[in-house]
């Protein structure tokens, strides 16, 4: 992406959130749009695939507090100068058209600071005419793009960790021309305008701006016979399959960062990062509460009243024995240590087992007779007496 694109694109509008949106609001908006436009759900729809890339690009910037701050500051800076009145015309705008500065920018760099640095590297005569020569985009290392992907895991895979295969499509150096942009058997020539630096300096009195060379578009080289594969761009789409390890204990909706697994860098620059949005399928028996697993265990009335030892399943391995004391009320929760989800430090949370006292739906004559005897024996006890008394005292 060029500097112009970076500053002109309204990422807030892309996600449909205001500029004052919180991190949670941005995350919620992204997840909703990502599900709607994800390529897996819209196979063959190029428009929706492009929309998904635009949404991911906006989320990459706005979900990172540092990049969001740089983005906001850059747009504020340009908003104060673009189209402003000229000196002598009653205002303090810049005495030139900022649109001229963007005529032919180089390839996308890895960070906001680099993009703005390319444009304002010569501000206040730093690196301008008479100063040191600015290094062109063809020689300066560039960090690769970050990539966004999604995976769906089973409940067990999320708790224990899982390795998934991901097929990624990224932009890399064209293999046919080795990234030069020139047809095989030919070589590009050094741009005579910028002498291979990829940058030109413009002096404006007290100001000097370094901008990408308009003849070579910031590459420092001119291609007379372009490569037919990449049309002289030096870039091509490449597809690769990687094995990505999802750490144990991830939760539904969590974003996992795999450093250096994104698009390859340019000119020896580091690779970008891979961000994986995780979706976890619910389990038929177990639930999650942070690092703890939860389970509801049915018990009979007699087990709760008289006490019992019952078997409780765990996510992996043999069931554990849980001692239910006499007089256990419905909904009481018991803790089984070390049978929960794996934490970042390798330890495990607990299993929280809540008992649910079952009431028989049908009774035979013998059971009904025994329960009537029990009711007669406990008729003097009114469990609601204290409740009514307390209600009247208020």
C-alpha positions as CSV (number, residue, x, y, z in Angstrom):
1,X,0.0,0.0,0.0
2,X,1.2,3.5,-0.8
3,X,1.5,6.3,1.6
4,X,-1.4,8.0,-0.1
5,X,-3.6,5.0,0.3
6,X,-2.6,4.6,3.9
7,X,-3.6,8.2,4.8
8,X,-6.7,8.3,2.6
9,X,-8.3,5.1,3.7
10,X,-10.8,5.5,6.5
11,X,-10.4,2.3,8.5
12,X,-13.0,3.4,11.0
13,X,-15.6,3.6,8.1
14,X,-14.4,0.2,6.8
15,X,-15.3,-1.4,10.2
16,X,-18.3,0.8,10.7
17,X,-17.2,2.2,14.0
18,X,-16.7,5.8,15.2
19,X,-13.2,7.2,15.8
20,X,-13.9,7.1,19.6
21,X,-14.6,3.3,19.4
22,X,-13.1,1.2,22.2
23,X,-10.9,-1.8,21.5
24,X,-13.8,-4.2,22.4
25,X,-16.1,-2.3,19.9
26,X,-13.5,-2.6,17.2
27,X,-13.0,-6.3,17.9
28,X,-16.8,-7.0,17.9
29,X,-17.2,-5.1,14.6
30,X,-14.3,-6.9,12.9
31,X,-15.6,-10.4,14.0
32,X,-19.0,-9.7,12.7
33,X,-17.8,-8.5,9.3
34,X,-15.1,-11.2,9.0
35,X,-17.7,-14.0,9.4
36,X,-19.8,-12.3,6.7
37,X,-17.1,-11.8,4.1
38,X,-14.6,-14.6,4.9
39,X,-13.5,-16.4,1.6
40,X,-14.4,-19.8,3.0
41,X,-18.0,-18.7,3.2
42,X,-17.9,-16.9,-0.2
43,X,-15.9,-19.1,-2.5
44,X,-15.4,-17.7,-5.9
45,X,-16.7,-14.2,-4.9
46,X,-13.8,-11.9,-5.7
47,X,-15.6,-8.8,-4.5
48,X,-16.3,-10.3,-1.0
49,X,-12.7,-11.6,-0.9
50,X,-11.4,-8.1,-1.6
51,X,-13.8,-6.7,1.1
52,X,-12.5,-9.3,3.6
53,X,-8.9,-8.1,2.9
54,X,-9.9,-4.5,3.4
55,X,-11.6,-5.4,6.7
56,X,-8.5,-7.4,7.9
57,X,-6.3,-4.5,6.9
58,X,-8.4,-2.1,8.9
59,X,-8.4,-4.4,11.9
60,X,-4.6,-4.9,11.8
61,X,-4.2,-1.1,12.3
62,X,-7.0,-0.3,14.7
63,X,-6.6,-3.3,16.9
64,X,-3.0,-2.4,17.6
65,X,-2.9,0.6,20.0
66,X,0.5,1.8,18.7
67,X,-0.4,1.5,15.0
68,X,-3.8,3.1,15.7
69,X,-2.1,6.1,17.4
70,X,0.3,6.5,14.4
71,X,-2.6,6.2,12.0
72,X,-4.7,8.9,13.8
73,X,-1.7,11.2,14.1
74,X,-0.8,10.9,10.4
75,X,-4.4,11.6,9.3
76,X,-4.5,14.6,11.7
77,X,-1.3,15.9,10.3
78,X,-2.4,15.7,6.7
79,X,-5.9,17.0,7.5
80,X,-4.3,20.2,8.7
81,X,-2.4,20.8,5.5
82,X,-4.2,19.3,2.6
83,X,-6.4,21.8,0.7
84,X,-5.6,24.5,3.2
85,X,-5.3,28.2,2.2
86,X,-2.1,29.5,0.8
87,X,0.2,31.9,2.6
88,X,-1.0,35.4,1.8
89,X,-4.5,34.2,1.3
90,X,-5.5,34.5,5.0
91,X,-4.5,31.1,6.2
92,X,-1.6,28.9,7.3
93,X,-1.7,26.1,4.8
94,X,1.2,24.6,3.0
95,X,2.3,26.6,-0.2
96,X,2.0,23.5,-2.4
97,X,-0.4,20.7,-3.3
98,X,0.2,17.6,-1.2
99,X,-1.2,15.6,-4.0
100,X,2.1,16.2,-5.8
101,X,4.0,14.5,-3.1
102,X,2.3,11.2,-3.7
103,X,3.1,10.9,-7.4
104,X,4.4,7.4,-7.7
105,X,5.2,5.9,-4.4
106,X,7.1,2.7,-3.8
107,X,5.9,-0.6,-2.5
108,X,4.3,-1.0,0.9
109,X,6.5,-0.9,3.9
110,X,6.0,-2.7,7.2
111,X,5.0,0.1,9.5
112,X,3.3,3.5,9.6
113,X,6.5,5.2,10.8
114,X,8.4,3.8,7.7
115,X,5.7,5.1,5.4
116,X,5.6,8.5,6.8
117,X,9.4,8.5,7.1
118,X,9.7,7.9,3.4
119,X,7.7,11.0,2.7
120,X,9.1,13.3,5.4
121,X,12.6,12.0,5.6
122,X,13.8,15.4,4.2
123,X,11.7,17.6,6.4
124,X,13.5,20.7,7.7
125,X,16.4,20.0,5.3
126,X,17.3,16.6,6.8
127,X,18.5,14.5,4.0
128,X,17.5,17.1,1.4
129,X,19.5,18.7,-1.4
130,X,23.1,19.2,-0.3
131,X,22.7,16.5,2.4
132,X,23.4,12.8,2.4
133,X,21.7,10.7,-0.3
134,X,18.5,8.9,0.8
135,X,18.5,5.1,0.4
136,X,16.0,3.9,-2.2
137,X,13.3,1.4,-1.6
138,X,15.2,-1.3,-3.6
139,X,18.0,-1.4,-1.1
140,X,16.4,-0.8,2.2
141,X,15.0,-3.9,4.0
142,X,11.3,-4.0,4.3
143,X,9.2,-6.0,6.8
144,X,6.7,-8.3,5.2
145,X,3.0,-7.9,5.6
146,X,1.0,-9.3,8.5
147,X,-1.5,-12.0,7.5
148,X,-4.9,-12.8,9.0
149,X,-6.4,-16.2,9.1
150,X,-9.1,-18.2,10.9
151,X,-9.3,-21.7,12.3
152,X,-12.1,-23.7,13.9
153,X,-11.2,-26.1,16.7
154,X,-13.0,-28.7,18.7
155,X,-13.4,-28.1,22.4
156,X,-10.7,-30.7,23.2
157,X,-8.2,-29.2,20.6
158,X,-8.6,-25.8,22.1
159,X,-8.0,-27.0,25.7
160,X,-5.0,-29.2,24.9
161,X,-3.5,-27.3,21.9
162,X,-3.5,-28.4,18.3
163,X,-1.4,-28.1,15.1
164,X,-3.4,-27.0,12.1
165,X,-2.4,-26.8,8.4
166,X,-3.0,-23.4,6.9
167,X,-2.9,-22.5,3.2
168,X,-1.6,-18.9,2.9
169,X,-1.5,-16.7,-0.2
170,X,1.0,-13.9,0.0
171,X,2.9,-11.5,-2.2
172,X,6.6,-12.3,-2.7
173,X,9.4,-11.7,-5.2
174,X,8.5,-12.9,-8.7
175,X,10.4,-16.2,-9.3
176,X,10.6,-15.6,-13.1
177,X,12.6,-12.4,-12.7
178,X,13.9,-12.8,-9.1
179,X,12.1,-9.7,-8.1
180,X,13.9,-7.4,-10.6
181,X,10.8,-6.8,-12.8
182,X,12.9,-7.4,-15.9
183,X,12.4,-10.1,-18.5
184,X,14.7,-13.1,-18.2
185,X,18.0,-12.4,-19.9
186,X,17.8,-8.7,-19.3
187,X,18.6,-6.5,-16.4
188,X,17.0,-3.2,-15.2
189,X,19.1,-0.1,-15.5
190,X,19.8,2.5,-12.8
191,X,17.4,5.4,-12.9
192,X,19.3,8.5,-14.1
193,X,17.0,10.9,-12.4
194,X,17.6,9.7,-8.8
195,X,20.9,7.8,-9.6
196,X,19.5,4.6,-8.1
197,X,18.4,6.0,-4.7
198,X,14.7,5.8,-5.4
199,X,14.2,9.2,-3.9
200,X,14.2,12.8,-5.0
201,X,14.5,15.9,-2.9
202,X,12.4,19.0,-3.3
203,X,13.6,22.3,-1.6
204,X,10.9,24.7,-0.6
205,X,12.8,27.5,1.2
206,X,13.0,26.5,4.8
207,X,11.6,23.1,4.0
208,X,13.1,20.1,2.1
209,X,11.0,17.1,1.3
210,X,12.3,13.7,0.3
211,X,9.8,11.9,-2.0
212,X,9.8,8.8,-4.2
213,X,11.3,9.4,-7.6
214,X,8.6,10.0,-10.1
215,X,10.4,8.3,-13.0
216,X,11.2,5.0,-11.3
217,X,8.3,5.1,-8.8
218,X,10.8,4.8,-5.9
219,X,12.5,1.6,-7.1
220,X,15.7,3.2,-8.2
221,X,15.7,1.1,-11.3
222,X,14.1,1.4,-14.7
223,X,12.8,-1.7,-16.6
224,X,13.0,-1.4,-20.4
225,X,11.8,-5.0,-21.1
226,X,9.4,-6.0,-18.3
227,X,8.9,-9.5,-17.1
228,X,5.8,-11.0,-18.7
229,X,4.9,-12.9,-15.6
230,X,4.6,-9.9,-13.2
231,X,4.3,-7.2,-15.8
232,X,7.5,-5.5,-14.5
233,X,6.3,-5.2,-10.9
234,X,8.8,-7.7,-9.5
235,X,6.0,-9.1,-7.3
236,X,3.9,-12.2,-7.7
237,X,1.3,-14.1,-5.6
238,X,2.6,-17.3,-4.0
239,X,0.8,-20.0,-2.1
240,X,2.3,-22.0,0.7
241,X,1.0,-24.4,3.4
242,X,2.4,-24.1,6.9
243,X,1.9,-26.1,10.1
244,X,0.7,-23.6,12.8
245,X,0.7,-24.6,16.4
246,X,-2.3,-23.3,18.4
247,X,-1.3,-23.2,22.0
248,X,-3.2,-25.1,24.7
249,X,-6.0,-23.2,26.5
250,X,-7.1,-20.8,23.8
251,X,-10.7,-19.5,24.1
252,X,-13.3,-18.9,21.5
253,X,-12.6,-15.6,19.6
254,X,-9.0,-15.4,20.9
255,X,-6.4,-14.0,18.4
256,X,-3.2,-15.9,18.3
257,X,0.0,-14.3,17.0
258,X,2.7,-16.4,15.3
259,X,5.8,-14.2,14.9
260,X,7.5,-14.3,11.5
261,X,4.9,-16.5,9.9
262,X,3.4,-13.8,7.7
263,X,4.5,-12.6,4.3
264,X,8.2,-12.7,3.5
265,X,10.2,-9.4,3.8
266,X,11.8,-7.6,1.0
267,X,15.5,-7.0,0.5
268,X,16.5,-9.0,3.5
269,X,13.8,-7.5,5.8
270,X,12.0,-9.7,8.4
271,X,8.8,-11.6,7.6
272,X,5.5,-10.3,8.9
273,X,3.4,-12.0,11.6
274,X,0.5,-14.3,11.2
275,X,-2.6,-13.6,13.3
276,X,-5.0,-16.5,13.7
277,X,-8.6,-15.9,14.9
278,X,-9.8,-19.0,16.7
279,X,-13.3,-20.4,16.8
280,X,-14.1,-23.1,19.3
281,X,-17.0,-25.6,18.9
282,X,-19.0,-26.2,22.1
283,X,-18.7,-29.5,23.9
284,X,-21.7,-31.7,24.6
285,X,-20.7,-32.2,28.3
286,X,-18.0,-29.7,29.3
287,X,-18.0,-25.9,29.4
288,X,-15.3,-23.2,30.1
289,X,-14.9,-20.7,32.9
290,X,-11.5,-19.1,32.3
291,X,-8.9,-21.8,32.9
292,X,-11.4,-24.1,34.6
293,X,-13.7,-26.6,32.9
294,X,-17.3,-26.9,34.1
295,X,-19.7,-29.9,34.2
296,X,-23.2,-30.5,35.5
297,X,-23.5,-33.9,37.3
298,X,-27.0,-35.3,37.9
299,X,-27.6,-37.1,41.3
300,X,-30.6,-38.7,42.8
301,X,-32.6,-37.4,45.7
302,X,-31.3,-40.1,48.0
303,X,-27.7,-39.5,46.9
304,X,-28.0,-35.9,47.8
305,X,-29.8,-36.6,51.0
306,X,-27.8,-39.5,52.3
307,X,-24.5,-38.9,50.7
308,X,-22.7,-41.0,48.1
309,X,-19.6,-41.6,46.0
310,X,-20.1,-40.9,42.3
311,X,-18.1,-41.1,39.1
312,X,-17.4,-37.9,37.3
313,X,-16.0,-37.8,33.7
314,X,-13.0,-35.7,32.9
315,X,-12.0,-34.3,29.5
316,X,-9.2,-36.9,28.9
317,X,-8.5,-40.0,31.0
318,X,-10.5,-42.1,33.4
319,X,-13.4,-40.7,35.4
320,X,-12.6,-39.5,38.9
321,X,-14.5,-40.4,42.1
322,X,-16.3,-37.5,43.8
323,X,-17.6,-37.8,47.4
324,X,-21.0,-36.2,47.9
325,X,-21.7,-35.5,51.6
326,X,-25.1,-36.1,53.1
327,X,-27.5,-33.1,52.8
328,X,-25.9,-31.8,49.6
329,X,-28.2,-29.1,48.1
330,X,-29.1,-28.8,44.5
331,X,-26.5,-26.7,42.5
332,X,-23.6,-27.2,44.9
333,X,-20.3,-27.0,43.1
334,X,-17.3,-29.3,43.9
335,X,-13.7,-28.6,42.7
336,X,-11.5,-31.3,41.2
337,X,-8.0,-30.0,41.2
338,X,-5.8,-30.0,38.1
339,X,-8.5,-31.3,35.6
340,X,-9.1,-28.0,33.8
341,X,-7.6,-26.2,30.8
342,X,-3.9,-25.8,30.4
343,X,-2.5,-22.4,31.3
344,X,0.3,-20.5,29.7
345,X,2.8,-21.6,32.4
346,X,1.9,-25.3,31.7
347,X,-0.2,-25.7,34.9
348,X,-3.8,-26.7,34.7
349,X,-7.0,-25.2,36.0
350,X,-9.7,-27.2,37.8
351,X,-12.8,-29.1,37.0
352,X,-15.9,-27.4,38.6
353,X,-18.6,-30.1,39.0
354,X,-22.1,-28.8,39.9
355,X,-24.6,-31.3,41.2
356,X,-28.2,-31.3,39.8
357,X,-30.7,-33.2,42.0
358,X,-33.1,-35.1,39.8
359,X,-36.8,-35.4,40.7
360,X,-38.4,-38.6,39.5
361,X,-41.0,-38.0,36.8
362,X,-42.8,-41.3,37.4
363,X,-43.2,-43.4,40.6
364,X,-44.4,-46.9,41.1
365,X,-46.8,-47.8,44.0
366,X,-44.0,-48.9,46.3
367,X,-41.9,-45.7,45.8
368,X,-45.0,-43.5,46.2
369,X,-45.9,-45.3,49.5
370,X,-42.4,-44.8,50.9
371,X,-42.3,-41.1,49.9
372,X,-45.7,-40.5,51.6
373,X,-44.3,-42.1,54.7
374,X,-41.3,-39.7,54.5
375,X,-43.6,-36.7,54.0
376,X,-45.6,-37.7,57.1
377,X,-42.4,-38.1,59.1
378,X,-41.1,-34.7,58.2
379,X,-44.5,-32.9,58.2
380,X,-43.5,-30.8,61.2
381,X,-40.6,-29.2,59.3
382,X,-41.6,-26.2,57.1
383,X,-38.7,-25.1,54.9
384,X,-40.5,-21.8,54.0
385,X,-41.3,-20.7,57.6
386,X,-38.2,-18.6,58.0
387,X,-38.8,-17.1,54.5
388,X,-42.3,-15.9,55.3
389,X,-41.2,-14.5,58.6
390,X,-38.4,-12.6,57.1
391,X,-40.6,-11.3,54.3
392,X,-43.1,-9.9,56.9
393,X,-40.4,-8.2,59.0
394,X,-39.3,-5.9,56.2
